[in-house]
Every structure is written in C-alpha cells, then in structure tokens.
Amino acid sequence: MLNTSQSLILIAILAAVTFLTRAIPFLLFPDQEHMPPFVRYLGQALPYSIMAMLVVYCYKNVSLTAAPFGLPEFLCAVFILFLHRWKHNLILSIAGGTILYMVLVQMVF
C-alpha cells in the first residue's frame, strides 16, 4: 500500500508524463507548416479512434443474456448522444452519462 507521499509522487510523475506526451509534437514541430503530413494525420485521426476504443472497452463486458440485459448501458448511450446533440459540450455529455449510469446501477438496477 502506498503512503501519502508516495501517492503524491506517483501522481506528479503521471501528470508530467501525460503533459509531455501531449506537448512533444508542439515542441518538435513549433511551425505547423513544416509538420510532416503523417503527424498532421495522426493529430486528426487519433482522437476519434481513441474515443471508439473507449466505447468498445466500456461495452465489452455487457451481458445481453443476463439481467439487466445491458439496459443501463443502452439508456446511458442514448442519453449521452441526446445530450451531446443538444448542447454540443463533450464534458457535459461525459459527466451526464456517468452520473446517469451511477444512478441507474446503484438505485434502479
């Protein structure tokens, strides 16, 4: 078990690594005009592919043969799509879907 100082060090290291992985492309290619086409393509394609991978990961253990038959997950997906089409706010959609899922799983199903 980690103590408080070890946990804080771990969080600081993870935050630094996350920041660096996001900053490296801008540090390597400060001028957008000289950025290689492949790096530009990755910047456009990766966000969508990562979101698709997260959706697959979230639904991989849903059982359609046992109660509640994936109903909370399906309802939350519909709610997220509706909320995002209505407000066009990614953070609101994710937070709303997470809150609805927790309410459904803890209190309804």
C-alpha positions in Angstrom: 0.0 0.0 0.0 1.3 3.4 -0.9 1.6 6.2 1.7 0.6 9.8 1.1 4.0 11.0 -0.1 4.4 8.0 -2.5 0.9 8.7 -3.9 1.7 12.3 -4.5 5.0 11.5 -6.2 3.2 9.0 -8.4 0.5 11.5 -9.3 3.2 14.1 -10.1 5.1 11.7 -12.3 1.9 10.6 -14.2 0.9 14.2 -14.7 4.3 15.1 -16.0 4.4 12.2 -18.4 0.9 13.0 -19.6 1.8 16.6 -20.2 5.0 15.7 -22.0 3.3 13.2 -24.3 0.8 15.9 -25.3 3.5 18.7 -25.6 6.1 16.7 -27.6 4.5 17.3 -31.0 4.4 21.0 -30.4 8.0 21.1 -29.1 9.2 19.1 -32.1 7.2 20.9 -34.7 6.6 24.5 -33.5 5.8 25.6 -37.0 2.6 24.0 -38.2 3.6 24.5 -41.9 6.7 22.2 -41.6 4.9 19.5 -39.7 5.1 16.1 -41.6 1.8 15.1 -43.2 1.8 11.8 -41.1 2.0 13.7 -37.8 -0.8 16.0 -39.0 -2.9 13.0 -40.0 -2.3 11.4 -36.5 -3.5 14.6 -34.9 -6.7 14.4 -36.9 -7.4 10.7 -36.7 -6.3 9.7 -33.2 -9.0 11.5 -31.1 -11.8 9.7 -33.0 -10.0 6.3 -32.8 -9.3 6.7 -29.1 -13.0 7.5 -28.5 -14.1 4.5 -30.5 -11.7 2.3 -28.5 -13.1 3.7 -25.2 -16.6 2.9 -26.3 -15.6 -0.7 -27.2 -13.9 -1.0 -23.9 -16.9 0.2 -22.0 -19.3 -2.2 -23.6 -17.0 -5.3 -23.8 -18.4 -6.9 -20.6 -22.1 -6.1 -21.1 -24.1 -9.2 -20.9 -27.2 -9.3 -23.1 -28.3 -12.7 -21.8 -28.5 -11.8 -18.1 -30.4 -9.2 -16.2 -30.4 -6.2 -16.7 -29.6 -7.1 -20.3 -27.4 -4.1 -20.9 -30.3 -1.7 -20.3 -28.4 0.8 -18.1 -25.6 1.0 -20.7 -28.0 1.4 -23.6 -30.0 4.1 -21.8 -26.8 6.0 -20.9 -25.6 5.8 -24.5 -28.9 7.2 -25.8 -28.8 9.9 -23.1 -25.2 10.9 -24.0 -26.0 11.1 -27.7 -29.1 13.2 -27.0 -27.2 15.5 -24.6 -24.3 16.0 -27.0 -26.6 16.7 -29.9 -28.5 19.2 -27.8 -25.7 21.1 -26.1 -22.5 20.2 -28.1 -20.5 20.0 -25.0 -18.2 17.0 -24.6 -17.6 17.4 -20.8 -21.3 17.8 -20.1 -22.1 14.7 -22.1 -19.5 12.6 -20.4 -20.4 13.9 -16.9 -24.1 13.5 -17.5 -23.7 10.0 -18.9 -21.5 9.0 -15.9 -23.9 10.4 -13.4 -26.9 8.7 -15.0 -25.1 5.4 -15.2 -24.2 5.6 -11.5 -27.7 6.4 -10.5 -29.1 3.6 -12.7 -26.7 1.0 -11.4 -26.8 2.0 -7.7 -30.5 2.8 -7.3 -32.6 1.3 -10.2 -31.0 -1.9 -11.4 
